[in-house]
Amino acid sequence: MQPVITIEGLTKTYKSGLQALKPVDLTIRKGEIFALLGPNGAGKTTLISIVCGIVTPTSGRVVADGHDIQADYRRARMKIGLVPQELTTDAFETVWATVNFSRGLFGRPPNAAYVEQVLRDLSLWDKKDAKIMTLSGGMKRRVLIAKALSHEPDILFLDEPTAGVDVELRKDMWAMVRRLRERGVTIILTTHYIEEAEEMADRVGVILKGELILVEDKAELMKKLGKKTLTLHLQEPLAALPPELGEWSLELRDGGEALDYVFDSNADRTGVPSLLRRLSDLGIGFKDLSTRQSSLEDIFVGLVHGSQAEAA
Ligand SMILES: Nc1ncnc2c1ncn2[C@@H]1O[C@H](COP(=O)(O)OP(=O)(O)OP(=O)(O)O)[C@@H](O)[C@H]1O
């Protein structure tokens, strides 16, 4: 697949001495939705701010749609729309004026039909003459997206697009992101909501303490690292795990009424049939059983713990 952004050896050390990015290498593919996932302070905003030309890198190189973001800043920036995390809006302007003004900043000629379509897509059309300060927080956020799309960018960055927004707006945003992707726009979003990455992304990058520790197709990531949990609801509660079950990593919960077994669903031997046989031999019966695939959240928590254990 064709790359649309190439990041090579990118680092950032702020004046305070804090190294916000260790050398980062990353290629974003044309037309994909890429989720950059990481906890607060991991370096997500720093990374996208560099690509969008707001923060100067300490070293490394970024090429966006064929243009070096430093040597050829204007042309690179023309290709990019950024929806920032913070609500920075021109309070006294109308929605219509502010979105058209943004378009003009990028040297694009006026195009009322295009701007109208953007506002309609974002359910902002009936607010076009409203002053921004009169809008709700959710509406202001939609205005930020409209501004970012005003100059018809091919690449859209969304920094924590749904932080603090209600469920309805979140769903609207996801739908809008999908529509943009259908039109060929490449989308990079940062999030610390696993649910968002799981729902939206084609690929996921996990960033921790300035280091991109993993980049993977979402489906592949879940398949490769995904574990399953088998839960057995026992007929009689167990006070403790019998030593005969020592070879399986089991956990008793719900007052001994439920038994959890975490296994690798891709392994040749999952240990499930032998566990069921052993339970039967021991006369431990169960009323019901269920299995659950690990979510991206389980995987993420596992990675964070793994990396903390390494650092310790
Ligand atoms: N202008 C700055 N000067 C000094 N340190 C900064 C500056 N901006 C960010 N940092 C620090 O760099 C690190 C990475 O911050 P960044 O905002 O990139 O993280 P993030 O992953 O986007 O987090 P969040 O989800 O909280 O936005 C943090 O430790 C932060 O305090």
PDBQT file of the ligand as one rigid body, heavy atoms in Angstrom, charges set to zero:
ROOT
HETATM    1  N1  LIG A 401       5.699  22.477  25.551  1.00  0.00    +0.000 N 
HETATM    2  C1  LIG A 401       6.134  21.538  26.361  1.00  0.00    +0.000 A 
HETATM    3  N2  LIG A 401       7.209  21.750  27.160  1.00  0.00    +0.000 NA
HETATM    4  C2  LIG A 401       7.674  20.774  27.972  1.00  0.00    +0.000 A 
HETATM    5  N3  LIG A 401       7.140  19.535  28.082  1.00  0.00    +0.000 NA
HETATM    6  C3  LIG A 401       6.077  19.268  27.310  1.00  0.00    +0.000 A 
HETATM    7  C4  LIG A 401       5.521  20.243  26.408  1.00  0.00    +0.000 A 
HETATM    8  N4  LIG A 401       4.468  19.664  25.774  1.00  0.00    +0.000 NA
HETATM    9  C5  LIG A 401       4.381  18.412  26.256  1.00  0.00    +0.000 A 
HETATM   10  N5  LIG A 401       5.338  18.169  27.174  1.00  0.00    +0.000 N 
HETATM   11  C6  LIG A 401       5.564  16.900  27.882  1.00  0.00    +0.000 C 
HETATM   12  O1  LIG A 401       5.842  15.895  26.928  1.00  0.00    +0.000 OA
HETATM   13  C7  LIG A 401       5.265  14.659  27.300  1.00  0.00    +0.000 C 
HETATM   14  C8  LIG A 401       4.357  14.165  26.185  1.00  0.00    +0.000 C 
HETATM   15  O2  LIG A 401       3.224  15.024  26.096  1.00  0.00    +0.000 OA
HETATM   16  P1  LIG A 401       2.101  14.865  24.998  1.00  0.00    +0.000 P 
HETATM   17  O3  LIG A 401       1.156  15.996  25.168  1.00  0.00    +0.000 OA
HETATM   18  O4  LIG A 401       2.743  14.686  23.677  1.00  0.00    +0.000 OA
HETATM   19  O5  LIG A 401       1.432  13.503  25.439  1.00  0.00    +0.000 OA
HETATM   20  P2  LIG A 401       0.048  12.865  25.018  1.00  0.00    +0.000 P 
HETATM   21  O6  LIG A 401       0.323  11.439  24.779  1.00  0.00    +0.000 OA
HETATM   22  O7  LIG A 401      -0.548  13.646  23.930  1.00  0.00    +0.000 OA
HETATM   23  O8  LIG A 401      -0.793  13.028  26.348  1.00  0.00    +0.000 OA
HETATM   24  P3  LIG A 401      -2.312  13.483  26.545  1.00  0.00    +0.000 P 
HETATM   25  O9  LIG A 401      -3.124  12.277  26.244  1.00  0.00    +0.000 OA
HETATM   26  O10 LIG A 401      -2.333  13.850  27.986  1.00  0.00    +0.000 OA
HETATM   27  O11 LIG A 401      -2.555  14.633  25.638  1.00  0.00    +0.000 OA
HETATM   28  C9  LIG A 401       4.527  14.920  28.606  1.00  0.00    +0.000 C 
HETATM   29  O12 LIG A 401       5.366  14.503  29.663  1.00  0.00    +0.000 OA
HETATM   30  C10 LIG A 401       4.347  16.414  28.623  1.00  0.00    +0.000 C 
HETATM   31  O13 LIG A 401       4.299  16.904  29.945  1.00  0.00    +0.000 OA
ENDROOT
TORSDOF 0
